[in-house]
Amino acid sequence: MRAANRGDSRAYRRLLDEIAPVLRTVVRARGAALGAQSCEDVLQDVLLAVHTKRNTWRDDAPLRPWLYAIARHKVIDAFRARGRRVELPIDAFEDVLPAASAPDPTEGRDMEKVLNALDPRSAEIVRAFGLKGESTAETAARLDMSEGAVRVALHRALKSIARLRERMIE
């Protein structure tokens, strides 16, 4: 560090190569709850702080406590920035959380409410494709329409549903 502070770029590169693994261990130990990616981000913050504040290190003081203090403060800053939010991957709970045993009972009512807001023919076309699984040809034959007209009507109905949904959310 002394040589790096005097302007020796090779010494500075060697310093960074030697302190990075040590600081990574410190950051991971203190910030384990942050997650691996966040710990790497904190490590980068620590190395940046070492770079920008290296002139504050006293030549007559040991380097390791100075580095550890920077790492400790950057981990604390990361916890503060995260706030009270705790991020846990859902995979950690897949064995504990029960799977839904039945379809959502309100889903059908919600869909019927949206379909009832459409004109009857558009609603029937959406039901044919979305609920009954009919093809374009089957729907066209049943409703006495051309296949092109069915596709256009379906497209318009889906656009109407999107607009209705936006109004329901607002």
One Martini backbone bead per residue (centre of mass of N, CA, C, O) as a GRO file, in nm:
protein
  170
    1MET     BB    1   0.058   0.063  -0.019
    2ARG     BB    2   0.287   0.254  -0.011
    3ALA     BB    3   0.367   0.227  -0.312
    4ALA     BB    4   0.090   0.301  -0.425
    5ASN     BB    5   0.085   0.591  -0.293
    6ARG     BB    6   0.354   0.665  -0.472
    7GLY     BB    7   0.265   0.533  -0.781
    8ASP     BB    8   0.274   0.219  -0.797
    9SER     BB    9   0.099   0.023  -1.015
   10ARG     BB   10   0.195  -0.267  -0.955
   11ALA     BB   11   0.147  -0.256  -0.650
   12TYR     BB   12  -0.156  -0.198  -0.671
   13ARG     BB   13  -0.239  -0.454  -0.822
   14ARG     BB   14  -0.129  -0.650  -0.607
   15LEU     BB   15  -0.301  -0.551  -0.379
   16LEU     BB   16  -0.578  -0.615  -0.504
   17ASP     BB   17  -0.522  -0.921  -0.547
   18GLU     BB   18  -0.481  -0.974  -0.229
   19ILE     BB   19  -0.748  -0.834  -0.097
   20ALA     BB   20  -1.002  -0.946  -0.238
   21PRO     BB   21  -1.032  -1.231  -0.101
   22VAL     BB   22  -1.044  -1.125   0.187
   23LEU     BB   23  -1.288  -0.932   0.150
   24ARG     BB   24  -1.487  -1.144   0.051
   25THR     BB   25  -1.494  -1.303   0.315
   26VAL     BB   26  -1.592  -1.074   0.494
   27VAL     BB   27  -1.852  -1.003   0.342
   28ARG     BB   28  -1.982  -1.287   0.352
   29ALA     BB   29  -1.987  -1.311   0.662
   30ARG     BB   30  -2.149  -1.036   0.723
   31GLY     BB   31  -2.352  -1.069   0.437
   32ALA     BB   32  -2.518  -1.338   0.397
   33ALA     BB   33  -2.821  -1.216   0.384
   34LEU     BB   34  -2.779  -1.075   0.095
   35GLY     BB   35  -2.621  -1.248  -0.090
   36ALA     BB   36  -2.406  -1.313  -0.340
   37GLN     BB   37  -2.450  -1.069  -0.530
   38SER     BB   38  -2.443  -0.849  -0.310
   39CYS     BB   39  -2.157  -0.915  -0.211
   40GLU     BB   40  -2.019  -0.835  -0.475
   41ASP     BB   41  -2.115  -0.543  -0.467
   42VAL     BB   42  -1.979  -0.474  -0.199
   43LEU     BB   43  -1.693  -0.537  -0.284
   44GLN     BB   44  -1.682  -0.314  -0.497
   45ASP     BB   45  -1.725  -0.087  -0.292
   46VAL     BB   46  -1.473  -0.143  -0.129
   47LEU     BB   47  -1.264  -0.109  -0.358
   48LEU     BB   48  -1.348   0.180  -0.420
   49ALA     BB   49  -1.286   0.294  -0.138
   50VAL     BB   50  -0.991   0.224  -0.137
   51HIS     BB   51  -0.920   0.397  -0.379
   52THR     BB   52  -1.040   0.680  -0.276
   53LYS     BB   53  -0.907   0.637   0.045
   54ARG     BB   54  -0.594   0.566   0.049
   55ASN     BB   55  -0.489   0.850   0.167
   56THR     BB   56  -0.602   0.783   0.473
   57TRP     BB   57  -0.384   0.599   0.516
   58ARG     BB   58  -0.151   0.516   0.749
   59ASP     BB   59   0.181   0.423   0.737
   60ASP     BB   60   0.191   0.341   1.064
   61ALA     BB   61  -0.044   0.151   0.998
   62PRO     BB   62  -0.230  -0.104   0.972
   63LEU     BB   63  -0.419  -0.238   0.707
   64ARG     BB   64  -0.638  -0.444   0.793
   65PRO     BB   65  -0.825  -0.268   0.979
   66TRP     BB   66  -0.894  -0.065   0.757
   67LEU     BB   67  -1.030  -0.268   0.565
   68TYR     BB   68  -1.240  -0.385   0.765
   69ALA     BB   69  -1.389  -0.119   0.813
   70ILE     BB   70  -1.487  -0.077   0.529
   71ALA     BB   71  -1.639  -0.342   0.501
   72ARG     BB   72  -1.832  -0.306   0.738
   73HIS     BB   73  -1.965  -0.040   0.634
   74LYS     BB   74  -2.069  -0.155   0.360
   75VAL     BB   75  -2.253  -0.368   0.478
   76ILE     BB   76  -2.429  -0.178   0.639
   77ASP     BB   77  -2.523  -0.012   0.395
   78ALA     BB   78  -2.666  -0.250   0.256
   79PHE     BB   79  -2.874  -0.299   0.479
   80ARG     BB   80  -2.996  -0.016   0.474
   81ALA     BB   81  -3.083  -0.014   0.175
   82ARG     BB   82  -3.277  -0.259   0.210
   83GLY     BB   83  -3.389  -0.268   0.484
   84ARG     BB   84  -3.664  -0.471   0.586
   85ARG     BB   85  -3.611  -0.634   0.350
   86VAL     BB   86  -3.659  -0.976   0.252
   87GLU     BB   87  -3.479  -1.202   0.039
   88LEU     BB   88  -3.638  -1.499  -0.083
   89PRO     BB   89  -3.648  -1.776  -0.236
   90ILE     BB   90  -3.908  -1.980  -0.329
   91ASP     BB   91  -3.749  -2.253  -0.331
   92ALA     BB   92  -3.722  -2.268  -0.013
   93PHE     BB   93  -4.067  -2.331   0.004
   94GLU     BB   94  -4.186  -2.566  -0.177
   95ASP     BB   95  -4.217  -2.788   0.060
   96VAL     BB   96  -4.406  -2.608   0.257
   97LEU     BB   97  -4.595  -2.514   0.050
   98PRO     BB   98  -4.899  -2.546  -0.054
   99ALA     BB   99  -5.078  -2.656  -0.298
  100ALA     BB  100  -5.318  -2.604  -0.505
  101SER     BB  101  -5.616  -2.803  -0.516
  102ALA     BB  102  -5.777  -2.569  -0.659
  103PRO     BB  103  -5.934  -2.362  -0.825
  104ASP     BB  104  -6.018  -2.049  -0.849
  105PRO     BB  105  -6.339  -1.945  -0.767
  106THR     BB  106  -6.318  -1.637  -0.892
  107GLU     BB  107  -6.228  -1.666  -1.188
  108GLY     BB  108  -6.496  -1.719  -1.337
  109ARG     BB  109  -6.642  -1.459  -1.254
  110ASP     BB  110  -6.441  -1.262  -1.378
  111MET     BB  111  -6.470  -1.362  -1.670
  112GLU     BB  112  -6.776  -1.322  -1.694
  113LYS     BB  113  -6.773  -1.019  -1.647
  114VAL     BB  114  -6.608  -0.953  -1.900
  115LEU     BB  115  -6.784  -1.102  -2.113
  116ASN     BB  116  -7.050  -0.938  -2.046
  117ALA     BB  117  -6.920  -0.662  -2.163
  118LEU     BB  118  -6.959  -0.785  -2.423
  119ASP     BB  119  -7.059  -0.876  -2.699
  120PRO     BB  120  -7.201  -1.172  -2.776
  121ARG     BB  121  -7.015  -1.258  -3.013
  122SER     BB  122  -6.740  -1.202  -2.878
  123ALA     BB  123  -6.786  -1.383  -2.635
  124GLU     BB  124  -6.820  -1.648  -2.801
  125ILE     BB  125  -6.538  -1.646  -2.930
  126VAL     BB  126  -6.374  -1.652  -2.669
  127ARG     BB  127  -6.497  -1.912  -2.560
  128ALA     BB  128  -6.417  -2.096  -2.793
  129PHE     BB  129  -6.109  -2.060  -2.752
  130GLY     BB  130  -6.054  -2.043  -2.430
  131LEU     BB  131  -6.267  -2.276  -2.321
  132LYS     BB  132  -6.317  -2.495  -2.571
  133GLY     BB  133  -6.085  -2.510  -2.806
  134GLU     BB  134  -6.143  -2.401  -3.072
  135SER     BB  135  -6.126  -2.346  -3.391
  136THR     BB  136  -6.163  -2.138  -3.649
  137ALA     BB  137  -6.337  -2.327  -3.824
  138GLU     BB  138  -6.544  -2.412  -3.610
  139THR     BB  139  -6.644  -2.129  -3.538
  140ALA     BB  140  -6.727  -2.038  -3.820
  141ALA     BB  141  -6.938  -2.260  -3.871
  142ARG     BB  142  -7.117  -2.211  -3.616
  143LEU     BB  143  -7.145  -1.876  -3.687
  144ASP     BB  144  -7.143  -1.807  -3.988
  145MET     BB  145  -6.831  -1.752  -4.072
  146SER     BB  146  -6.540  -1.644  -4.145
  147GLU     BB  147  -6.221  -1.691  -4.054
  148GLY     BB  148  -6.132  -1.395  -4.075
  149ALA     BB  149  -6.366  -1.278  -3.904
  150VAL     BB  150  -6.291  -1.431  -3.646
  151ARG     BB  151  -6.009  -1.314  -3.608
  152VAL     BB  152  -6.095  -1.018  -3.592
  153ALA     BB  153  -6.295  -1.048  -3.358
  154LEU     BB  154  -6.092  -1.159  -3.156
  155HIS     BB  155  -5.900  -0.922  -3.156
  156ARG     BB  156  -6.108  -0.711  -3.062
  157ALA     BB  157  -6.190  -0.855  -2.800
  158LEU     BB  158  -5.908  -0.849  -2.667
  159LYS     BB  159  -5.886  -0.543  -2.662
  160SER     BB  160  -6.136  -0.499  -2.485
  161ILE     BB  161  -6.036  -0.659  -2.244
  162ALA     BB  162  -5.788  -0.483  -2.188
  163ARG     BB  163  -5.949  -0.225  -2.129
  164LEU     BB  164  -6.122  -0.338  -1.899
  165ARG     BB  165  -5.889  -0.415  -1.715
  166GLU     BB  166  -5.775  -0.133  -1.674
  167ARG     BB  167  -6.033  -0.021  -1.538
  168MET     BB  168  -6.035  -0.226  -1.299
  169ILE     BB  169  -5.758  -0.141  -1.176
  170GLU     BB  170  -5.831   0.169  -1.136
   0.00000   0.00000   0.00000
